[in-house]
Amino acid sequence: MDALSEILSGIRLSGSAFFDAELTAPWSVQTPTGAEIAKRLAPGAARIIPYHLIVEGACSLRLGDASPLTLDARDVVCFPHGDVHRLASSVDVKPTIPTDAMVAMTRADEVTPVTHGGGGSTTRIICGFFACASALSDRIVTPLPRVLKFRAGNDSPAMLLPSAVREARSDGERGARPGTHAVLCKLSELLFVEAVRSYVDTLDDSSSGWLVALKDRHVSAVLALMHGQPARPWTLETLAERIGASRSMLGERFARLMGQAPMQYLSQWRLHLAADALASSDSATKRIASDAGFGSTAAFSRAFKREFGVPPARWRAGAAPA
């Protein structure tokens, strides 16, 4: 599997609720906060990532004080950091749907139809949300920009979403077919992957970080190995041998792009996997420490506290920093 697939599979994106909105000008909607969405849809989720697909018409997008963006049919926008934003028929229209009404309309694992507006030109939008765990997603999502935007092509998974939403709405009226919600969730995950890939394609070689590293065949191959088999006892020598590179070249290139040595990166990623395991499983701390590459629970506890600020037991008890 390639590096991006391995990395994104680790954060376990899960789609939850969907809106199928038909809006007629003038209209304006300001999204709820990530905390409000999580409280209703995914209690305990540390990160909520909203997205929108413009199916028909056009609208304006405003995020904070940034200049507004114009969105047209086939445009997809994702908000990796869960920022509150406003969609409107025109930038000067104030919100016409209260935020608390948006939250009240949301139903987990369902498609909610929304018809709203003043009767003018029509814009149809499909909206969805991803939930993911913080311990794994932070390292991956943090480098992403506030907004990911791309235009869906004819072969894009995004173009399958409208028909899947229509089918889900029909199923809701006559009885759900098995797997309908799973199809929506998988298409949503593919949409997010495509958004990240489209952003990576825009980066130049002067940038740094794991997103740019995906474009380097040697570093990308090493990331795929480490994320695909994190518990394996990798060394710089074995990694270099597997990708057909020298130790010195791999170490230098990895450090230049990722900002840290390969073994340091692997150690930190194992700790993040351990944090996720502590929060989401009943595995013994000793087993989790071993999987993270530590020979003793005491050494694991010291390293874990350095990375996260609290010992493993407190993290498992729910004392993880916000």
C-alpha positions, -999 to +999 in steps of 0.1 A: +000+000+000+013+035-007+022+060+021-009+082+019-032+052+020-014+038+050-013+071+068-049+080+062-061+044+071-046+049+105-068+078+116-100+058+110-122+084+095-159+077+101-187+094+083-218+100+104-245+124+092-254+139+058-275+168+046-291+169+011-299+206+009-319+224-018-315+262-012-330+290-031-317+326-030-314+345-008-301+321+018-272+318+042-261+291+066-234+293+093-221+259+104-221+247+140-189+243+159-171+210+159-179+206+196-217+210+189-215+185+160-195+160+181-219+163+210-249+153+188-233+129+164-201+115+178-197+118+215-160+115+225-147+124+190-118+147+193-119+160+157-148+168+134-141+174+097-171+189+077-172+188+039-195+201+012-201+190-024-218+216-047-241+195-068-260+223-086-257+261-088-232+282-070-226+299-037-202+319-016-180+305+012-165+327+039-141+314+066-134+340+093-118+371+080-104+355+048-116+366+014-148+348+003-145+319-022-170+313-050-180+277-053-196+262-084-211+228-093-186+199-088-165+219-063-157+201-031-145+218+001-133+201+033-124+218+066-097+196+083-096+217+114-134+219+118-136+257+115-169+274+116-177+288+082-206+304+063-222+293+030-245+318+013-261+327-020-243+360-017-216+373+007-238+401+020-267+377+031-268+371+069-275+336+082-311+326+076-310+293+094-301+295+131-271+274+141-291+256+168-317+247+142-290+231+121-278+211+151-314+200+159-320+188+123-289+166+123-294+128+126-266+103+130-264+077+103-291+094+082-295+117+053-315+148+063-333+166+035-333+204+038-353+228+017-349+265+025-346+300+010-364+329-007-374+312-039-347+325-062-319+306-080-313+271-067-282+257-052-280+220-042-254+210-017-245+177+000-229+181+034-213+156+056-190+152+086-161+130+095-152+121+130-117+108+140-095+103+170-072+131+181-042+110+191-037+097+155-052+125+135-032+154+150+001+146+134-016+140+100-043+167+099-024+196+116-002+204+086-033+207+063-046+241+054-079+254+069-097+247+037-091+219+011-108+227-022-109+207-055-130+203-086-144+168-090-138+152-124-160+127-141-142+098-126-141+113-091-158+093-062-175+126-053-196+123-085-211+090-071-222+107-039-254+125-052-269+092-065-259+074-033-276+101-013-308+099-034-308+061-029-304+066+009-333+090+010-355+066-010-344+037+013-355+059+042-390+061+028-394+024+019-370+007+043-333+008+043-313-016+021-283-033+037-251-014+034-266+019+022-250+039+050-217+021+046-216+031+009-221+068+019-193+066+045-168+050+021-176+075-007-170+103+019-137+088+029-126+086-007-137+122-011-114+133+017-085+112+003-090+130-030-090+164-013-056+156+004-041+142-029-052+173-048-036+195-022-003+175-022-002+180-060+000+218-055+030+217-031+064+225-045+098+210-035+107+240-013+081+230+012+086+204+040+066+180+061+050+146+055+027+160+028+057+170+006+075+138+016+048+119-001+062+132-034+097+118-027+098+082-037+124+071-011+108+089+019+073+080+008+083+043+006+098+044+041+067+061+055+046+033+039+067+007+055+067+023+090+029+030+089+021-004+074+041-024+100+048+000+129+055-028+154+082-043+133+118-038+147+129-014+120+163+001+119+177+027+095+197-001+079+167-024+073+146+005+060+174+016+036+178-020+024+141-024+017+139+007-005+173+002-022+189+033-008+220+041+013+217+048+051+232+082+047+210+093+018+179+081+035+187+097+068+196+130+052+166+131+029+141+120+056+154+146+081+153+174+055+117+167+045+102+155+078+123+176+102+134+146+123+153+114+119+135+083+107+138+064+140+126+095+159+096+097+137+088+060+141+091+062+179+067+091+180+042+074+157+043+043+179+035+064+209+005+079+191-007+045+182-002+035+219-023+065+230-051+055+206-049+019+219-051+031+255-082+052+248-100+027+226-091-008+238-088-029+269-053-042+260-029-044+289-004-015+292+025-040+290+012-053+257+007-018+243+042-009+255+057-039+237+038-031+205+053+005+207+088-010+208+096-006+245+112-034+265+097-023+298+065-006+310+086+019+330+105+031+299+072+033+280+056+054+307+085+079+307+084+083+270+046+086+269+046+113+295+073+133+276+051+131+245+017+137+259+022+154+293+004+127+313+013+090+321-005+062+303-028+054+332-042+090+334-046+090+296-066+058+297-087+072+325-098+101+303-073+127+315-059+133+280-052+170+273-079+186+251 
